[in-house]
């Protein structure tokens, strides 16, 4: 006889989520920290009722003030926890659900786990059409939540309570898979959330998902070792996957033993502090002169845990040696086979450890002269010092790179910075000197404006004992600052530094570099009576005043 317990769908879902764990290298982590969201039509009488009245749940509820902000915070939390913990995000139907789509895309692009639980219209279609429902005459089964399909790694709609069982297990299958993780969406019709069903007791037993480190085949390892052994000037590019694999010590050993310089993507930066002898900084379009000179000369690029996006490869122009080959170490074949790579399907930690052992036996060493690398690094460090100390004659104005230099000098080795969009990620990738591991948190897979404040709050939840600094421009601040209120509610202090640049200046510069005479539509200006365009005087916005009005301490 199968033992069962009668619960509503919403109660069963949250009871299930509360018992999900993930294990890596023998250490268990509770996978869901809590539920983050806003209540409205479609979730308040289901998930909301459960969170209020189901007293045995350990899931913490965090009140969001923008649904996109909730997802960004959850993503940042998952990233800072190296994908071993996350949040579920809940919303109402209609506009509340649609607000989460940008966050879903950000999670999927960055290969970060987040579970989204948007409310949906009534499955029985009796109170129809309901408030916030879109009706499509050509297909009545489609709701706004179908829009999530394009940005999700798994999508399902729970139209009957018993469907929750297979849907939840499939959701966890994706969320805990290093190769497949991203946004997972379980659309929840509001009537089904409240429907009761006799769920089997075993559905609520503790489940531990074991992250098995992907072990490479001997054939692939031998081929990869041979490729490195034959190379004279290899360059390693470390991506976010290297951090998620906890392969930092293996990276140091690999680089040091074989005299191989290490460059970083935005997601990989911060794995090594800036003083590490073979750390040559950011790579690609926003990279350092050191990394890009070496990339141009390299005869072998060893890509570890990276998607090889256009900024990393300078739109596939960074590697100019006619004999260059790419060895791609990745758990995901979709990423690992890009740019005609030799693919080593492996966990980064295991791959680097095995390759180190094999190359040591063959007494391999690259042909780089440390004096050569050090001379380029010394020249670049002088450039950073110069950019960190630029001055201007304009009153009440500081140049962005000088501001960054001041902040960089002030912050300690455990302080974390968060950024995402505009010109800041480029300056940070080139210039920021990471003093400690795990202190550089830049979302650049989607470069999503509005991530910065919510992301900083997510990082603070993950690292409550550390100081977290959100660096953002005026454009991002105006776009999404709502989670400042959440940080106040939760008494989790974040430091927000707003760069008042007078609008979307990175795009304004791009526009002018490609033919626009004065730039168009990108600056925070009044509309001119003379030209009819937005090229009048700059708006004077008191950003510190906005923050102060919300209850924050603020300074200009």
ABEGO torsion letter per residue (X at the ends): XBBBBBBBAAAAAAAAAAABBBBBGGBBBBABAEBBEBBBBGAAABAAAAAAABAABABBBBBBABAAAAAAAAAAAAAAAGGABBBBBBBBBEAAAAAAAAAAAAAAAAGBBBBBBBBBBBAAGABOBBBGBBBBAABAABBAAAAAAAABABBBBBABAAAAAAAAAAAAAAAABAAABEBBBBBBBAAAAABBBBBBAAAABBBBBBBBBBBBBAAAAAAAAAAAAABABBBBBBBAAAAAAGAAAAAAAAAAAAGBBBBBBAAABGABBAABAABAEBBEAABBAAAAAAAAABABBBBBGBAGBAAAAGGGAABABAABBBBBBBABAAAAABGGBBBBBBBAAAAAAAAAAAAAAAGBBBABBAAAAAAAAAAAAAAAAAAAABBBABBGBBBAAAAAAAAAAABBAABBBBBABEAAAAAAAAABBBABBGABBBBAAAGBBGAAAAAAAAAAAABAABBBBBBBBAAAAAABAAAAAAAAAAGBBBBBBBBBAGEBAAAAAAAAAAGBAAEBGABBBBBBAAAGBBABBBBBBBAAAAAAAAGBBBBX
